[in-house]
């Protein structure tokens, strides 16, 4: 097979894995709807995922970075899923939480609109547009990885991996690895850099799970609060 065919296959696999990660919070939202309350959960991961997917969606458009159809497809789905989760969260939140979500959402819209306007008006070549949008995407991805770092710190402190699901950690590793391969086949540092970080993060999470699995109290009924693992960012 030629390189383009291999890259297409790898990208399709990446889409499937990313879809799994996008849908991983579904049990949380089933619980929210069942109890008609967001309980101790926070909207931050879902608002962050919405912003992240919107940025990568713009990055993959032909007017910015041609030949990136699979980047567009995976992040289009990501936007729809994240927006749906945000709507459910908004519906069952308190007014204080709703105000916070509205403010964050407005700021995200302003940021995306500003990025799009600047890119299309100021930059006139695909290379220049890819550079601007790609750098912003990498920065946002790196910021998003601070959430798993916080969870990992808590795991070490409590010696408990109850709220760091191994399936999600393994999914992070697979997702990062497959998109690194995708980026390497047609060298794209903006896709590669955050996914290398994502793959390393997944490896560390799995190592922590193996180390602290035996010391975890699986019967503890304490609500997850900040121990809830956020959905992995889309780094495609």
Backbone bond lengths (Angstrom), bond angles and torsions (degrees), N, CA, C in turn:
res aa  C-N    CA-C-N  psi(-1)  N-CA   C-N-CA  omega(-1)  CA-C   N-CA-C  phi
1 X - - - 1.465 - - 1.522 110.37 -
2 X 1.339 116.20 144.79 1.453 119.46 177.22 1.523 110.19 -78.35
3 X 1.330 115.65 168.58 1.464 121.41 -174.07 1.526 112.28 -61.63
4 X 1.329 117.88 -38.49 1.458 121.01 -178.59 1.529 111.52 -64.68
5 X 1.341 115.69 -39.23 1.467 119.84 178.81 1.521 110.40 -65.89
6 X 1.338 115.74 -43.46 1.467 120.38 178.56 1.529 109.72 -61.91
7 X 1.326 116.31 -42.83 1.472 120.65 -179.70 1.531 110.57 -63.62
8 X 1.332 116.83 -37.54 1.457 121.10 177.91 1.529 110.79 -63.25
9 X 1.339 116.22 -45.77 1.464 121.20 -179.55 1.532 110.06 -63.29
10 X 1.327 116.01 -45.20 1.463 120.50 179.69 1.530 110.31 -61.58
11 X 1.331 116.09 -41.20 1.464 120.18 179.41 1.524 112.80 -64.59
12 X 1.339 116.01 -38.09 1.471 119.82 177.92 1.526 110.16 -65.09
13 X 1.328 116.47 -42.65 1.466 120.54 176.57 1.528 110.01 -61.15
14 X 1.338 115.74 -41.05 1.457 120.68 177.85 1.517 111.91 -62.23
15 X 1.321 117.03 -37.84 1.467 121.23 177.04 1.528 110.96 -61.89
16 X 1.326 116.43 -42.95 1.470 120.85 -178.85 1.526 110.49 -64.67
17 X 1.339 116.71 -45.59 1.466 120.52 -179.56 1.519 110.69 -64.77
18 X 1.332 116.50 -42.07 1.467 120.49 179.44 1.530 110.54 -63.71
19 X 1.335 116.74 -38.26 1.459 120.34 178.05 1.527 110.34 -61.43
20 X 1.323 116.15 -41.44 1.469 120.49 177.15 1.535 110.29 -59.36
21 X 1.327 116.65 -43.60 1.464 120.58 -179.32 1.527 111.30 -67.49
22 X 1.333 116.70 -40.13 1.472 119.89 178.04 1.532 110.97 -59.96
23 X 1.337 115.98 -38.75 1.459 120.64 -175.68 1.526 112.85 -86.51
24 X 1.330 117.49 -5.56 1.468 120.74 -175.80 1.530 113.78 -59.63
25 X 1.357 120.40 -29.59 1.469 118.54 177.69 1.523 114.01 -78.08
26 X 1.334 118.39 1.99 1.466 121.04 -176.53 1.533 113.20 -51.94
27 X 1.349 119.73 -45.35 1.471 118.94 178.19 1.534 113.02 -58.02
28 X 1.339 116.17 -35.28 1.465 120.32 177.43 1.521 110.43 -60.82
29 X 1.328 116.51 -43.33 1.465 120.33 -176.55 1.528 111.92 -77.09
30 X 1.310 117.25 -27.98 1.464 119.62 172.29 1.528 108.78 -63.93
31 X 1.322 115.84 -40.44 1.460 121.68 177.78 1.526 111.22 -64.99
32 X 1.330 116.31 -40.73 1.468 121.12 179.12 1.529 110.62 -63.10
33 X 1.321 116.32 -47.50 1.474 120.76 -179.83 1.527 110.38 -64.24
34 X 1.328 116.21 -40.24 1.462 120.75 -179.26 1.525 111.44 -61.28
35 X 1.344 116.14 -41.79 1.465 120.73 -178.05 1.528 112.58 -93.27
36 X 1.354 116.43 -4.37 1.463 121.33 -177.88 1.525 111.78 52.58
37 X 1.321 114.97 37.54 1.465 121.65 179.75 1.521 108.95 -158.63
38 X 1.352 116.84 144.98 1.466 120.72 177.51 1.521 110.72 -80.80
39 X 1.341 116.79 -6.82 1.463 122.51 177.67 1.529 110.38 53.67
40 X 1.360 117.30 -125.96 1.473 119.52 -177.59 1.527 112.45 -96.04
41 X 1.316 117.23 3.94 1.459 120.21 -178.20 1.534 111.17 -73.24
42 X 1.329 114.88 157.47 1.459 121.11 -176.95 1.526 110.49 -121.03
43 X 1.341 118.09 149.02 1.460 120.99 -177.37 1.527 113.76 -83.52
44 X 1.315 117.37 -10.71 1.471 121.47 -172.62 1.528 114.65 -51.74
45 X 1.365 119.14 -47.98 1.464 118.71 -177.95 1.528 113.38 -60.51
46 X 1.325 117.05 -34.99 1.466 121.01 -174.93 1.534 110.95 -78.92
47 X 1.328 116.14 -36.30 1.469 120.03 173.91 1.528 110.41 -66.37
48 X 1.326 116.14 -38.75 1.463 120.36 178.77 1.525 110.84 -66.92
49 X 1.335 116.49 -41.03 1.464 120.39 178.25 1.523 111.01 -63.60
50 X 1.326 117.09 -39.07 1.462 121.80 178.09 1.523 110.79 -59.94
51 X 1.329 116.49 -47.03 1.460 120.96 178.66 1.517 110.97 -63.51
52 X 1.316 116.44 -45.75 1.458 121.62 -177.36 1.526 111.85 -60.93
53 X 1.328 116.16 -46.66 1.467 120.52 -179.35 1.527 111.24 -65.48
54 X 1.335 116.96 -39.44 1.461 120.40 179.15 1.531 110.90 -62.11
55 X 1.320 116.12 -39.18 1.465 120.12 179.98 1.525 111.34 -67.71
56 X 1.340 116.07 -45.43 1.469 118.69 179.75 1.534 111.54 -68.80
57 X 1.320 117.26 -30.35 1.455 121.29 175.27 1.520 110.13 -61.27
58 X 1.322 116.20 -45.49 1.467 120.52 178.31 1.524 110.79 -65.30
59 X 1.345 115.97 -39.25 1.464 120.43 179.66 1.527 111.23 -60.06
60 X 1.341 116.98 -37.73 1.465 120.33 -175.81 1.514 115.34 -81.13
61 X 1.348 117.98 -7.55 1.466 120.25 -179.89 1.523 111.52 -66.58
62 X 1.330 118.09 147.99 1.472 121.73 -179.08 1.527 113.76 -56.59
63 X 1.338 118.05 -29.01 1.465 120.27 -179.20 1.528 111.90 -73.73
64 X 1.342 116.07 -12.12 1.471 119.68 177.98 1.524 110.77 -113.73
65 X 1.317 116.59 -57.45 1.463 120.79 -176.55 1.523 109.38 -136.95
66 X 1.331 117.76 92.15 1.477 122.05 -176.13 1.526 112.50 -59.11
67 X 1.320 115.60 160.95 1.469 123.41 176.27 1.529 112.11 63.11
68 X 1.313 116.89 37.73 1.469 120.89 -179.37 1.530 110.42 -128.17
69 X 1.329 116.06 42.79 1.460 121.26 -176.44 1.526 111.86 -57.51
70 X 1.346 117.25 -40.84 1.459 120.51 -176.83 1.528 111.78 -70.32
71 X 1.315 116.67 -25.21 1.469 120.46 174.03 1.527 108.77 -69.15
72 X 1.325 116.24 -39.66 1.467 121.79 178.80 1.524 110.74 -66.19
73 X 1.334 117.34 -45.98 1.466 120.26 -176.12 1.522 111.82 -63.58
74 X 1.321 117.16 -47.76 1.463 119.92 -175.88 1.524 111.38 -65.83
75 X 1.326 116.85 -37.79 1.454 119.06 -177.39 1.530 112.26 -82.49
76 X 1.326 117.57 -23.42 1.462 120.39 171.99 1.525 109.57 -63.63
77 X 1.333 115.54 -46.17 1.463 120.34 177.05 1.526 109.92 -63.07
78 X 1.333 116.40 -40.59 1.457 121.22 179.07 1.519 112.51 -59.96
79 X 1.335 116.67 -41.47 1.468 121.25 178.39 1.524 110.23 -61.94
80 X 1.339 116.77 -45.46 1.470 121.15 -178.65 1.532 110.74 -62.78
81 X 1.335 116.74 -46.03 1.464 120.67 -178.07 1.532 110.63 -66.73
82 X 1.334 117.38 -45.70 1.465 120.94 -179.49 1.527 111.01 -63.29
83 X 1.339 116.48 -40.31 1.466 120.58 179.35 1.532 110.43 -65.26
84 X 1.332 115.99 -38.03 1.465 120.56 177.86 1.526 110.89 -64.26
85 X 1.322 116.24 -45.54 1.466 120.67 178.22 1.527 110.90 -61.73
86 X 1.328 116.71 -41.66 1.467 120.65 179.28 1.529 110.85 -62.81
87 X 1.326 116.62 -39.91 1.471 120.58 178.61 1.530 111.47 -63.63
88 X 1.327 116.45 -43.12 1.466 120.00 178.51 1.523 109.95 -64.28
89 X 1.329 115.49 -43.30 1.465 119.88 -179.93 1.527 110.36 -61.71
90 X 1.335 115.38 -43.18 1.469 121.19 -179.54 1.528 110.32 -61.26
91 X 1.328 116.78 -41.47 1.463 121.84 -176.37 1.523 112.15 -61.62
92 X 1.331 116.58 -38.32 1.459 120.09 -174.22 1.534 113.40 -105.16
93 X 1.337 116.57 16.18 1.458 121.17 -179.93 1.522 111.46 -93.06
94 X 1.320 115.02 165.74 1.464 120.70 171.14 1.518 108.45 -76.35
95 X 1.336 116.75 165.63 1.457 119.79 -179.03 1.524 111.63 -63.84
96 X 1.320 117.72 -34.14 1.469 121.22 178.99 1.526 110.04 -62.58
97 X 1.326 115.67 -44.74 1.465 120.32 178.39 1.525 110.70 -66.22
98 X 1.322 116.66 -38.39 1.470 120.36 179.11 1.525 111.23 -62.50
99 X 1.322 116.50 -41.48 1.467 119.99 179.25 1.525 110.39 -61.72
100 X 1.321 116.08 -41.84 1.457 120.15 178.01 1.527 110.79 -62.07
101 X 1.329 116.58 -43.87 1.458 120.65 -179.67 1.529 111.03 -64.25
102 X 1.329 117.18 -40.64 1.467 120.84 178.97 1.523 111.06 -62.30
103 X 1.330 116.05 -44.58 1.468 120.66 -179.73 1.525 110.76 -62.80
104 X 1.348 116.06 -47.06 1.465 120.37 -179.68 1.525 110.69 -62.88
105 X 1.334 116.50 -42.52 1.468 120.41 -179.56 1.529 111.12 -62.87
106 X 1.337 117.55 -42.44 1.469 121.25 178.55 1.532 110.19 -62.75
107 X 1.331 116.58 -42.25 1.466 120.70 178.26 1.525 110.85 -63.05
108 X 1.330 116.77 -39.18 1.460 120.18 178.51 1.527 111.07 -65.19
109 X 1.328 117.05 -42.27 1.471 121.16 178.52 1.526 110.25 -62.33
110 X 1.325 116.32 -43.74 1.466 120.41 178.77 1.525 110.49 -62.27
111 X 1.330 116.12 -43.08 1.468 120.43 179.99 1.528 111.46 -63.09
112 X 1.336 116.45 -47.51 1.468 120.37 -179.85 1.527 110.47 -62.83
113 X 1.343 116.74 -44.20 1.469 120.55 179.82 1.522 110.63 -61.73
114 X 1.334 116.29 -41.87 1.462 120.15 178.69 1.512 111.81 -64.76
115 X 1.334 116.59 -41.33 1.463 120.77 178.83 1.526 111.19 -63.18
116 X 1.331 115.64 -45.14 1.465 120.27 -179.77 1.528 110.72 -63.48
117 X 1.332 116.88 -46.84 1.462 121.37 -178.78 1.523 110.94 -61.57
118 X 1.329 116.50 -47.69 1.473 120.12 -179.14 1.518 111.07 -61.79
119 X 1.334 115.62 -45.15 1.468 120.10 -176.88 1.522 111.91 -63.03
120 X 1.331 117.03 -43.98 1.457 120.49 -175.25 1.526 113.12 -79.30
121 X 1.344 116.36 -30.58 1.464 119.66 -176.61 1.522 112.01 -87.41
122 X 1.326 116.06 -42.65 1.471 120.33 -174.05 1.521 112.40 -87.14
123 X 1.332 116.46 -43.32 1.464 120.40 -177.40 1.530 109.75 -96.43
124 X 1.338 116.17 135.63 1.468 119.85 -173.03 1.525 114.33 -120.05
125 X 1.327 117.34 3.44 1.464 120.25 177.19 1.524 109.22 -124.20
126 X 1.329 116.16 156.00 1.463 120.42 179.36 1.527 111.25 -62.80
127 X 1.333 116.80 -38.99 1.465 120.01 -179.41 1.524 111.28 -62.02
128 X 1.328 116.30 -44.76 1.468 120.74 -178.93 1.533 110.32 -67.31
129 X 1.321 116.25 -42.10 1.474 119.91 179.56 1.526 111.03 -66.14
130 X 1.329 116.63 -40.77 1.463 120.44 178.45 1.522 110.83 -62.70
131 X 1.331 115.83 -37.87 1.466 120.73 179.93 1.528 111.19 -63.42
132 X 1.334 116.29 -48.26 1.473 121.00 -177.56 1.527 110.93 -64.84
133 X 1.324 116.28 -53.35 1.469 120.30 -176.54 1.519 110.87 -68.57
134 X 1.324 116.48 -39.58 1.461 120.47 179.92 1.525 112.39 -61.43
135 X 1.320 116.57 -43.57 1.468 120.29 178.58 1.529 111.39 -62.45
136 X 1.332 115.93 -42.58 1.463 119.67 178.63 1.533 110.81 -63.43
137 X 1.332 116.56 -40.91 1.468 120.50 179.04 1.526 110.98 -62.64
138 X 1.327 116.67 -43.13 1.463 120.91 179.94 1.527 110.55 -62.81
139 X 1.326 116.54 -43.90 1.468 121.14 179.80 1.525 110.82 -60.49
140 X 1.348 116.58 -46.89 1.464 120.66 179.56 1.520 110.89 -63.47
141 X 1.346 117.65 -40.69 1.465 120.73 178.55 1.521 111.76 -61.67
142 X 1.317 116.31 -43.69 1.466 120.32 -179.44 1.531 110.19 -63.55
143 X 1.331 116.92 -40.54 1.466 120.90 177.42 1.527 110.11 -61.97
144 X 1.335 116.58 -40.70 1.463 120.66 -179.12 1.522 112.01 -64.35
145 X 1.325 117.22 -27.09 1.456 119.94 -179.30 1.521 112.58 -73.45
146 X 1.324 118.46 -7.35 1.463 120.02 176.23 1.524 110.83 -68.79
147 X 1.336 117.25 -25.53 1.472 120.31 179.12 1.528 111.69 -65.67
148 X 1.350 119.32 -52.12 1.470 118.79 175.17 1.521 113.01 -59.79
149 X 1.340 117.83 -32.87 1.458 120.14 177.91 1.521 110.85 -62.60
150 X 1.345 115.82 -39.38 1.463 120.52 177.61 1.526 110.65 -63.59
151 X 1.336 115.94 -42.44 1.459 120.41 178.89 1.528 110.50 -63.64
152 X 1.326 116.70 -43.22 1.466 120.58 -179.97 1.530 111.24 -63.17
153 X 1.325 116.40 -38.63 1.469 120.69 176.67 1.524 110.29 -61.40
154 X 1.340 116.51 -41.50 1.451 121.17 179.85 1.530 110.90 -67.53
155 X 1.331 116.70 -37.21 1.466 121.40 177.75 1.530 109.88 -60.24
156 X 1.314 116.69 -45.29 1.464 121.13 -179.76 1.530 110.45 -64.85
157 X 1.329 115.71 -39.95 1.461 120.69 -178.07 1.527 111.99 -68.67
158 X 1.335 117.09 -42.28 1.468 121.26 -176.09 1.526 113.07 -93.30
159 X 1.353 115.75 -11.15 1.471 120.62 -175.57 1.529 110.93 55.95
160 X 1.331 115.33 38.22 1.463 121.50 -178.75 1.521 110.08 -137.23
161 X 1.335 116.08 134.62 1.469 120.83 179.52 1.531 110.49 -113.91
162 X 1.331 116.11 20.71 1.466 119.39 -175.20 1.520 112.22 -57.65
163 X 1.314 117.41 -39.03 1.461 120.65 -176.54 1.528 112.37 -105.64
164 X 1.334 116.02 24.38 1.456 121.26 170.96 1.531 106.89 -124.87
165 X 1.341 116.88 80.56 1.472 121.51 -173.31 1.523 111.93 -58.63
166 X 1.338 115.72 131.62 1.461 120.56 -178.73 1.527 111.71 -64.32
167 X 1.347 117.31 -32.84 1.471 119.95 -179.88 1.525 111.01 -64.31
168 X 1.333 116.54 -40.19 1.454 120.36 179.20 1.527 110.56 -69.98
169 X 1.338 116.79 -38.93 1.461 121.15 178.21 1.524 110.29 -63.47
170 X 1.339 116.09 -43.93 1.460 120.92 178.34 1.526 110.14 -65.48
171 X 1.339 115.75 -37.35 1.464 120.05 176.76 1.514 111.68 -63.28
172 X 1.335 117.19 -38.83 1.469 121.15 176.92 1.523 110.67 -60.32
173 X 1.343 115.55 -42.85 1.465 120.29 179.44 1.520 111.29 -63.70
174 X 1.331 116.36 -47.22 1.467 120.40 179.83 1.528 111.20 -63.54
175 X 1.333 115.88 -43.89 1.456 120.82 -177.79 1.528 110.64 -62.35
176 X 1.336 115.69 -48.27 1.462 119.32 179.07 1.513 112.10 -61.26
177 X 1.336 116.32 -43.78 1.468 121.12 -175.98 1.523 111.76 -65.53
178 X 1.349 116.82 -44.40 1.461 119.47 -175.70 1.529 111.38 -67.81
179 X 1.366 116.72 -35.57 1.454 118.78 179.08 1.525 112.51 -77.72
180 X 1.332 117.12 -22.28 1.475 119.98 171.81 1.517 109.19 -65.93
181 X 1.328 115.80 -43.81 1.467 120.27 177.84 1.526 109.93 -62.64
182 X 1.324 116.69 -44.33 1.469 121.67 179.00 1.527 110.37 -57.83
183 X 1.335 116.82 -44.89 1.465 121.20 -178.35 1.526 111.42 -69.17
184 X 1.332 116.51 -33.22 1.462 120.51 -177.97 1.526 112.32 -71.59
185 X 1.335 116.65 -30.31 1.462 120.64 -177.46 1.526 111.80 -66.90
186 X 1.326 116.86 -30.17 1.469 120.70 171.84 1.521 105.31 -138.15
187 X 1.310 115.98 86.12 1.472 123.73 -161.55 1.521 113.14 -39.42
188 X 1.342 113.85 114.82 1.452 121.60 178.96 1.526 107.58 -135.08
189 X 1.328 117.51 95.49 1.471 120.92 -175.77 1.520 113.02 -62.24
190 X 1.330 117.37 -28.30 1.463 119.85 -176.97 1.529 111.75 -70.62
191 X 1.323 117.22 -32.78 1.462 120.56 173.84 1.526 110.02 -80.99
192 X 1.329 116.91 -36.30 1.459 120.75 -174.82 1.531 113.18 -68.70
193 X 1.329 117.74 -47.05 1.474 121.12 -172.84 1.527 112.88 -57.63
194 X 1.346 119.82 -54.35 1.466 118.47 -178.93 1.517 113.34 -65.34
195 X 1.353 116.78 -28.82 1.451 118.62 -179.60 1.519 113.14 -77.37
196 X 1.317 117.16 -29.59 1.470 119.72 171.63 1.530 109.02 -61.64
197 X 1.341 114.96 -44.70 1.467 120.02 177.85 1.529 110.29 -62.39
198 X 1.340 116.34 -41.82 1.458 120.77 179.32 1.519 112.45 -62.71
199 X 1.334 116.57 -41.38 1.463 120.51 179.28 1.528 110.97 -65.29
200 X 1.341 116.13 -43.24 1.470 120.54 178.30 1.523 110.07 -62.77
201 X 1.343 116.07 -41.51 1.469 120.60 177.61 1.530 110.77 -59.72
202 X 1.329 116.60 -41.77 1.460 120.74 178.51 1.520 112.08 -63.18
203 X 1.333 116.65 -41.09 1.466 121.14 179.02 1.530 110.63 -62.07
204 X 1.342 115.77 -44.66 1.467 120.53 -179.99 1.522 110.71 -63.33
205 X 1.347 116.76 -42.49 1.462 120.70 179.45 1.524 111.21 -61.44
206 X 1.329 116.71 -42.79 1.467 120.39 179.50 1.525 110.34 -65.23
207 X 1.336 116.82 -40.57 1.467 120.68 178.31 1.529 110.97 -62.00
208 X 1.343 116.20 -41.20 1.459 120.42 178.05 1.523 111.02 -65.43
209 X 1.332 115.79 -39.07 1.464 120.34 179.61 1.527 110.08 -61.34
210 X 1.324 116.21 -46.30 1.461 120.88 179.71 1.530 110.58 -61.85
211 X 1.335 116.09 -41.17 1.463 120.62 -176.42 1.524 112.78 -69.53
212 X 1.354 116.60 -41.26 1.464 119.98 -171.73 1.538 114.30 -105.86
213 X 1.313 117.01 6.68 1.464 119.54 -179.52 1.527 111.44 -59.99
214 X 1.337 117.24 -42.37 1.459 121.21 -176.18 1.523 112.88 -71.57
215 X 1.329 117.40 -23.27 1.467 119.93 -178.26 1.532 112.15 -95.92
216 X 1.329 117.09 4.61 1.469 121.31 -178.20 1.524 111.37 -82.89
217 X 1.334 115.72 133.58 1.465 121.62 175.74 1.526 108.13 -90.91
218 X 1.324 116.62 96.89 1.462 121.57 -174.34 1.527 112.28 -75.26
219 X 1.332 117.86 -11.99 1.461 121.16 -178.02 1.523 112.72 -94.02
220 X 1.329 116.59 -3.58 1.465 120.51 -177.83 1.521 110.04 -64.65
221 X 1.338 117.34 130.84 1.462 122.12 -178.64 1.523 112.71 -96.66
222 X 1.308 117.30 10.55 1.463 120.73 -178.88 1.518 110.25 -62.15
223 X 1.348 119.84 133.29 1.463 121.55 179.11 1.511 110.91 -63.54
224 X 1.338 118.94 149.06 1.443 122.60 -173.01 1.517 115.30 -64.68
225 X 1.364 118.60 -37.24 1.467 121.29 -175.99 1.523 110.57 48.17
226 X 1.349 116.21 -128.36 1.458 119.27 -174.93 1.517 112.90 -74.97
227 X 1.372 117.41 -3.28 1.447 119.16 178.13 1.526 111.82 -80.28
228 X 1.293 117.22 -8.45 1.467 119.80 179.00 1.517 109.73 -62.84
229 X 1.331 116.35 126.16 1.452 120.18 178.57 1.513 110.23 -73.24
230 X 1.327 117.91 126.25 1.454 120.33 177.64 1.511 110.65 -75.03
231 X 1.311 117.64 158.05 1.462 120.20 175.35 1.515 109.95 -63.55
232 X 1.302 115.96 142.43 1.454 119.10 -179.54 1.516 110.64 -67.15
233 X 1.321 116.72 142.74 1.453 119.06 178.40 1.504 111.65 -68.23
234 X 1.314 115.22 151.02 1.458 119.63 174.19 1.507 108.41 -81.39
235 X 1.312 115.89 118.61 1.464 119.82 -178.15 1.504 111.05 -108.48
236 X 1.316 115.61 18.64 1.453 118.43 -176.95 1.507 109.97 -82.16
